[in-house]
Amino acid sequence: MKLAGIKHHFKKTGNLILFLLVVSISIKAQDVTKTTKFPQQVGDITFDPKTDRANFELCGNGFINQYYGLKTTYQGGTKAIKKHLTSNYKYKTAYKNITGYVTIRFVVNCKGQTDRFRVFQLDENYQKVKYDISFISHLTALCKSLNKWIPGKYNNQVYDTYYYLNLKMVKGQIKEITP
């Protein structure tokens, strides 16, 4: 059907305005998607020269996958992670008022090496907070000392993946660790 025929049809049925509105909205929607940039994936950790190792190598094209799809794990599993963190954690009385949650995200590359550690902190009411810097540095150092990572695989190919550890803290003590 030619444009003149479409106009005649819509004039005849009284829906020309509706047709033009729909066409206008669809054109506008297409323009928005062309000009808007979206991150590759929510939660990407980009390289920061102030905190990350310059010699930490990513494999492939630099795309980092989520750990759960590729089954990145730790030698000995979650039990070994918990044992390492709790047995090496050094409580200080300065931490006695710390009750909340600390999430430490990082990258495990295809060689099982880690870097790009990022920390997110919440109080017991799930509000953003900043805990004592020595406390956060200590937890981050403990996570960095985990050195038996098994990189994620798919079809016998190893990949870089994100990983995270959630630590529930009560009065400065580690009460729960979940990957």
MIMI-358648 format. One record per residue (C-alpha): residue number from 1; x, y, z. Coordinates in steps of 0.001 Angstrom, whole numbers, plus 524288, in hexadecimal, padded with zeros to 5 digits. Layout:
# MIMI-358648
NUM,X,Y,Z;
...
END
This chain:
# MIMI-358648
1,80000,80000,80000;
2,80589,80D42,7FC13;
3,8066D,818D6,8056B;
4,7FAF6,81FB4,7FED4;
5,7F2C6,81385,800B7;
6,7F6B9,812CB,80F1C;
7,7F32F,82125,81125;
8,7E60E,81F1B,80AA9;
9,7E36D,81304,812F3;
10,7E6D1,819EE,81FAA;
11,7DF46,8264F,81C0A;
12,7D3C4,81DCC,818FC;
13,7D464,816E9,82632;
14,7D827,822F5,82DEA;
15,7E4F6,81D24,832C1;
16,7EEB5,82565,82B29;
17,7F2DD,82CB5,8376F;
18,7F50A,81FF5,83EAA;
19,7FD12,81A95,83350;
20,805A6,826C6,832BA;
21,8078B,82676,8417A;
22,80C0D,8184E,8412A;
23,81564,81AE7,835E8;
24,81ABF,826FD,83CB7;
25,81D13,81F97,84975;
26,823DA,81451,84293;
27,82CDC,81DA2,83B35;
28,8300E,824F1,847C4;
29,832BF,81819,84EE2;
30,83C4C,81417,8444A;
31,84383,82109,84589;
32,84521,81F38,85443;
33,84B58,811CB,852F8;
34,85519,816E8,848F9;
35,859E1,821F9,85195;
36,859BE,81B67,85EF9;
37,86588,81397,8637B;
38,863CB,80873,86CF8;
39,86E74,8019D,874C1;
40,87285,7F464,86FB9;
41,86CDD,7EE5F,87BF1;
42,86829,7F3AF,888E8;
43,872D6,7F298,89316;
44,87E8A,7F245,889F7;
45,88B45,7F507,890FD;
46,893E7,7FD96,888AD;
47,8A282,7FEA5,88ABE;
48,8A6A9,808F8,894A3;
49,8B548,80BF2,89444;
50,8B4BE,810F8,8A259;
51,8B079,803E3,8A816;
52,8B222,7F933,89DDE;
53,8BE49,7F20C,8995D;
54,8C2C4,7F675,88BF0;
55,8C84A,7E8E3,8891A;
56,8BB58,7E1DC,88BE1;
57,8B7D2,7DBB7,87ED7;
58,8AA51,7D8EA,879C3;
59,8A897,7CE3E,86FC1;
60,8A17F,7CEFD,862D9;
61,89AC1,7DB83,85EF1;
62,89A29,7E150,86C98;
63,88BF2,7DDB0,86EF8;
64,88A29,7D8DC,87CEA;
65,87F60,7CF02,87F8E;
66,8777B,7CCE1,88BEC;
67,87CFB,7C19F,89402;
68,87062,7B9CD,8957D;
69,86ECE,7B712,886FD;
70,87C79,7B184,885BC;
71,87DF0,7AB7D,89339;
72,889D9,7B2CF,89805;
73,88D4A,7ACA1,8A4F7;
74,897AE,7AB98,8AF53;
75,89FD0,79F7E,8B237;
76,898B7,79928,8BDA3;
77,88C4B,7A0CB,8BAC5;
78,88526,7AA7A,8C35B;
79,8897C,7A319,8CF73;
80,897CE,7A5F0,8CC49;
81,894D6,7B46A,8C9E5;
82,88DCF,7B581,8D6F7;
83,898AB,7AE61,8DE2E;
84,8A334,7B6FE,8D84A;
85,89C1C,7C3B7,8DB1F;
86,897B5,7C080,8E8ED;
87,8A49B,7BA86,8ED3D;
88,8AC87,7C61A,8E81C;
89,8A34A,7D0ED,8EC69;
90,8A929,7D947,8F73B;
91,89EC5,7DF6A,8FFE1;
92,8A202,7EC90,905F7;
93,89A25,7F382,91061;
94,89928,7FF05,906F3;
95,8900D,7F666,8FED6;
96,88678,7F3C9,90A0F;
97,87C16,7FD26,904B4;
98,87C54,7F77A,8F6FC;
99,86FAC,7F05A,8F436;
100,86B4C,7EF25,8E629;
101,86F82,7E99E,8D930;
102,87BAD,7EA99,8D0D7;
103,87B92,7E5E8,8C2CC;
104,88898,7E45C,8BC03;
105,887E7,7E2B9,8AD36;
106,8938E,7DF45,8A4DD;
107,897F0,7D8EB,89843;
108,89D42,7CB21,89713;
109,8A484,7CA34,88A2E;
110,8A634,7BE07,881D0;
111,8B2DC,7BADD,8891A;
112,8AC2C,7BAD5,8966D;
113,8B24A,7C7D3,89A64;
114,8AA5D,7D2AC,8A0D7;
115,8AA09,7E180,8A040;
116,8A0FA,7ED43,89EF7;
117,89BC8,7EC15,8ACCA;
118,8902B,7F4E8,8AFD1;
119,8896F,7F640,8BD02;
120,87B3B,7F97F,8BFCF;
121,8773A,7FC34,8CDE7;
122,869D2,7FC1F,8D473;
123,865B6,7FD91,8E287;
124,85C36,7F41E,8E93A;
125,850DB,7FC08,8E382;
126,85633,7FA6F,8D5AB;
127,85A3C,808B6,8D4CD;
128,86708,80C95,8CE45;
129,871B6,80EF0,8D824;
130,88082,8105F,8D8A4;
131,886FF,807C3,8E2A0;
132,8946A,809F1,8E88D;
133,89E9D,809F3,8DDA7;
134,8A793,8006F,8E4E4;
135,89C24,7F6F0,8E63D;
136,898F4,7F79C,8D7AE;
137,8A760,7F68A,8D416;
138,8A8A5,7EA81,8DCAC;
139,89CD4,7E3BB,8D678;
140,8A171,7E739,8C8D2;
141,8AF20,7E209,8CBA9;
142,8A923,7D54B,8D07D;
143,8A165,7D3D4,8C3E8;
144,8AD81,7D709,8BBE9;
145,8B4DB,7CC44,8C313;
146,8AB6A,7C1EE,8BDFE;
147,8B441,7BC0B,8B393;
148,8AE37,7AF20,8AF82;
149,8A3ED,7B3B6,8A5DB;
150,89F38,7AAB8,89B21;
151,89B14,7B2FE,88F71;
152,88DEC,7B158,88904;
153,88CBE,7A896,87D27;
154,88377,7A681,871E9;
155,885E2,79C2E,8677D;
156,89392,799DB,86D0D;
157,8970E,7A840,86B1A;
158,89ABB,7B02B,8773D;
159,895A4,7BDFD,87908;
160,8972A,7CA0D,8816A;
161,88C13,7CB67,88B2C;
162,88718,7D43B,895D5;
163,885FB,7CEAF,8A378;
164,88139,7D44F,8B03E;
165,88137,7D115,8BEA1;
166,87710,7D640,8C82C;
167,87B3C,7D737,8D64B;
168,87145,7D949,8E102;
169,877A1,7E018,8EC77;
170,8722E,7E0BE,8FA57;
171,87988,7E917,90438;
172,885E7,7E7FF,8FC32;
173,8855E,7D921,8FAEC;
174,8831D,7D19C,8EE47;
175,87626,7CA8A,8F02A;
176,8735C,7C5FF,8E261;
177,87A51,7C512,8D545;
178,872F8,7C28A,8C8AE;
179,8781B,7C23F,8BAD7;
END
